[in-house]
């Protein structure tokens, strides 16, 4: 128990340092962000009753992607798209356990809530892709593949959230929402319009998103289906 408490305290402290560095000492962020992700991996190892190696592999993939993104986003754009596609694919595989438990049924897929939510998300992603496409036209196929995997990931998250008890799945909804905003902000900040506030917000939400996603994977076995039907 003490080890877990120390891991959490160190994570909170390092996350605070990382956010502070992204505001005042941006050059230090590249050293702090990997530590934040490594501490999250340690928390998962310490807390999870039913460990899955794919969670740690996914954390390793996103760690490499984040370092490359901070070093030179444009230079490594193609590699980043591949890494992030792999990252979201791994998370989709990890969510399959929850999807099977809840059961995928057409009457729950084609609900007003889910259709409206996903239509808005697809519209926003398509709009942002249209803005940045001229800057990365040669790598458009990699971008499309990434958007496809990310959309499936977000769809899975919201489906699980809407069709399960929210005590556990609320973490998944928060994580998906954070990742959605982070990806939009990062694309705009790196390729379209330079605003330092985008970087700060992106870093803050990235930490929140990763934390709540790991929290969900720790508690995933407690997920309980919600038998209520939505219209």
N, C-alpha and C positions, 0 to 999 in steps of 0.2 A: 504493500500500500504506500509506504514512504517513497519507494522508487517511482511509482506512478505520479505521486504528488510533485516530486522534484521534476519529473519530465514535463508535466503541465506548466509548472511555474517557469521552467526554463523556456518552454515554448512561448508563453505569454510575454516574457521579458524579451526574448529574441525577436518576436513579431513586432513588439513596440519599437525596438531598435531599428528594425528593418523599415518600418513606416516612417520613423523619424529621419532615417538616412535618406529615404527616397525624397524627402522634402528639402533637407539641408545639405546632405552629402551624398549625392546620387552615385558617385563612383564606388561607394562602399556597399551599395545594394547588392551588387553581383556576388559579394562574399557572404552576405547575411541570408539571402533567400535560400540557397542550398541548405543552410543550417536549419532554417525553419522547416523545410520539407523533410530533412533527416529526422528532426525531432518529432514530426507528425508520424513518420514511419515507426519510430521508437514507441510512441504512444499506442499505435495500433498493435504492435507486438506485445506490449505489456497488458493492454486492456482486452483485446479480442479473445473470446473463449473459443471461437471456431475460426482459426486463422486460415487465410487463403494467400498463397504465394503471389497470385496475380495482383493483389492489392499493392504489394511491395514492388513488383515489376512495374506497375503503372506509375507508382511514385518515382521510381528511378527514371522512367521515360520523361515524365513531366519535369523532373529536376534538370535533366540534360536540355530539354526544350527551353526552359526558363533561362538557363545560363546563356545559351546561344542567342536567345531573343534579346537579352540585355547587352550582349557583346556587339552584335550587328544584325538587326532584324532583317534588313533588305538582303544582305549578302547570304544569309542562311535561310531565306524565305522558303525555298523548296524543301530543304531538310526539315524545317519547322512544321510545314504542312504535313509531311510524312510522319513525323514524330507525334504530332497532335492527333492525327488520324488514328495512329496505333493506340494512343492513350485513350481516346474515346471508344475505340473498338474494345479495348480491354475492360473498360467500365461497363459497356453494354453487356459483355459476357458475364461480368460480375453481377449485374442487375437481373440476369436471366433467372437466377434462383428465386428472386422475389416475384418476378413476372409469372413464373410457374406456380408459385404458392397462391398468388392472387387469381390466376387464370385469366388468359386473354380471351375476352368474349366480344363479339362484334357490337352487341348492344351497349357495351361499356366503352368501346373504342370510339364509336360514332355518337358521342354525347355533345350537347351544346357547349358545355364548358371546355371540353378538350378540343373540339373543332375550332372554336373561336380563339382559344389560346394559341394553338399551333398555327392557325392562319396568320395571326398577328406576328408570331415569331418568325415564320417563313418570310413574311413581307419585309420585316425589319432586316433580316439577314440578307435577303435579295437586294434590298436598297443599299445596304452598306457594301456588299460585293460589287454592285454597279459603280459605286463611287471610287473604290480602290482598284478596280480591274485594269484601268489604263496604266497603272504603275507596275502591275505584275502580269501583264497580258501573256507573256511567254509561259507562265506557270499557272495559267487559268485552270487546267485540268486538276492539278493538285489542290487548288483552292476549292473547286467544286466537290471533290471527294471529301475534303475536310468538312465542308458545310453539310454534306450528306450524313456523315457519321455523327457530327455534332447534333443535327436535327433529330436523328434517331435516338441519341442519348437523352436529349431534353424531352422528347415525346415519352420515352420510357419512364423518366423521372416523374413527370406530371401524371402519367397514367397510374403509376404506383401510388403517388400521393392522393389522387382522387378516389382510389379504390381500396384504401387501407386505413387503418386507425392512424390518426395523424401524430400520435405521440412519438412514434419512431420515424415515420416517413416525412415529417415536417422538415427534418434535417436535410433530406434529399431535395425537397422543393427549394429550400434556401440555397443549397449548393448549386443547383441547376440555374437558378435566377442569377446568382453571383457570376457564374461562368458565362452566361449569356451577355451580361453587361460588360464583363472583362474583355471578352473577345471582340465585341463591338468597339469599345473604347480603345483597345490596343490597335486594332486595324486603322481606326481613324487617326489616332495619335502618331503612329509610325508612318502612315502612307498618305494621309490626306491633310490634316490640320494639326499643327504643333501647339498643344496647350499643356503646360506642366500639370495643371489640375487633373487632366486625364490620367497622367502617369500615377499620381498619388492615389486617386480613386481606384484605378486598376489594381495597384499593388495591395491596397486595403481589402478590396473585394476578393482578390486572388487568395489571400490568406484565409478570409472567412469561408470562401468556397471550398478550399482544400480541407479545412478543419471540419466543416459540416459533412463533407462527403466521407471522410475517414470515420467520423462519428456514426454515420449511418451504417457503414460496413462493420463497425464494431457491434452495433445493435441489430444488424439485419436479421438475425435468427429470431428476434422477438416480434417481427412484423406479423400483424394480424389482418386478414382480409376484412373489408367492410362490405357487408351483403346488401347495403342500401343501393337502390338503382337511381341513377341520375337521368334526367330527361334531356 
